[in-house]
């Protein structure tokens, strides 16, 4: 069962299932929804900038395009989380708040 819904610009784009972590990061599996396509290229750019250690450019992208549009909704009924980081690879996601 999923632990969170990830929303981008008010639309559910993914569910996240926490499978463990390494404090302060949570690790998990995800299921993407069709609305993820609106954010796919931003997450691809975000990942490429991190991999290339281009942190200033990554910060600009995150701050201007991802962070203002993302929210993490805990499925336990807790308040939405709006200040967090999240990254995706082909099989897993990891996030912190």
SVG drawing of the C-alpha trace seen along z (x, -y; Angstrom):
<svg xmlns="http://www.w3.org/2000/svg" viewBox="-7 -30 37 32">
<polyline fill="none" stroke="black" stroke-width="0.4" points="0.0,0.0 1.3,-3.5 2.4,-5.8 2.2,-9.1 0.8,-10.7 3.1,-13.1 1.3,-16.0 2.6,-18.4 0.6,-21.5 -2.3,-20.1 -2.4,-16.8 -1.5,-13.4 1.6,-12.2 2.8,-9.3 2.3,-7.2 5.3,-6.4 5.7,-3.4 8.4,-3.7 10.6,-0.6 13.3,-1.9 15.7,-4.6 19.0,-6.1 18.2,-9.0 17.3,-11.6 16.3,-10.0 13.4,-7.7 13.6,-5.2 10.8,-3.5 9.1,-2.2 6.7,-4.3 3.8,-4.1 3.6,-6.8 0.3,-8.2 -0.2,-9.8 0.1,-13.3 3.7,-12.5 4.5,-13.3 4.1,-17.0 7.0,-16.8 9.1,-14.0 11.5,-16.3 12.1,-18.4 12.9,-15.4 15.3,-14.1 17.0,-17.5 17.2,-17.5 18.8,-14.1 21.3,-14.9 22.4,-18.1 22.9,-16.3 24.9,-13.5 27.1,-16.2 27.6,-17.9 26.2,-21.1 24.6,-22.1 24.0,-25.8 22.0,-24.9 20.2,-22.1 19.2,-24.6 17.9,-27.0 15.8,-24.3 14.5,-22.9 13.7,-26.4 12.0,-27.8 10.3,-24.8 9.9,-21.9 9.6,-23.0 6.8,-25.6 4.7,-22.9 5.2,-19.8 3.4,-18.6 3.7,-15.3 0.5,-14.1 0.8,-11.5 -2.0,-8.9 -2.3,-8.7 -4.2,-12.0 -1.3,-14.2 -0.9,-17.7 0.6,-18.0 4.3,-18.4 5.5,-21.3 9.2,-21.6 11.0,-18.4 13.4,-16.9 12.6,-14.0 14.6,-12.1 13.7,-9.3 15.7,-6.6 14.4,-3.8 13.2,-1.7 13.2,-3.7 12.6,-7.1 14.2,-8.7 12.9,-11.8 13.4,-13.8 11.5,-16.5"/>
</svg>
